[in-house]
Amino acid sequence: MKKLVVIAGLLAGSLINAQEVKPQYEKAGDLVKVTFYYEDGSVKQQGFYKDKLLTGTWMSFDQKGNKTAIAHYNNGKKVGKWFMWTKDGLKEIDYKDATIASVQHWKEDTKLAVK
C-alpha cells in the first residue's frame, strides 16, 4: 500500500510540473499587460495590447533573465528601433512605415570610442 501511495504522489507531482505555464494578463488603464513564461516559471516575454493589437514596448528574455530583444509596436505595426542580442552581438533594426528602414550589427569585439 505504501508503494502505491508513493507512486501516486510521484505521478501527481510530475503531472503538476509538466503543466504549461499560462500567460498572465493585467489591466493597465486602457492597455492589457501580458507576461509569457518559460516552463520553469521565468519570464519569457512581456508587453502590452490595446484593442487586441500589440502596442508599446515588448521585451523578450532568455531563461536566465537576460534581455534578448526590445521591440516597439503601434496599433500592431512594427515601429522605431528594435534591439536584439545574440551570441554574435547586438542587432539594431529601424522600422519606418512597418518595414525595415535600416539594420546595424555590432559584434562583441567592436571597438567604441568613448570621450
VENTA-V793883 format. One record per pair of residues at least 24 apart in sequence whose ideal C-beta (glycine too) atoms are under 10 Angstrom apart, sorted by the first residue. I is the first residue (numbers start at 1). J is the second residue. Records with the same first field share a line. If there is no record, write none. Layout:
I = J ; J
//
This chain:
25 = 49
28 = 56
30 = 55
31 = 55 ; 56
34 = 58
36 = 60 ; 61
38 = 62 ; 63
39 = 63
44 = 68
45 = 69 ; 71
47 = 71 ; 72 ; 73
48 = 73
49 = 73 ; 76
50 = 74 ; 75 ; 76
51 = 75 ; 76
52 = 76
53 = 77
54 = 78
55 = 79
58 = 82
59 = 83
60 = 84 ; 85
69 = 93
71 = 95
73 = 98
74 = 98
//
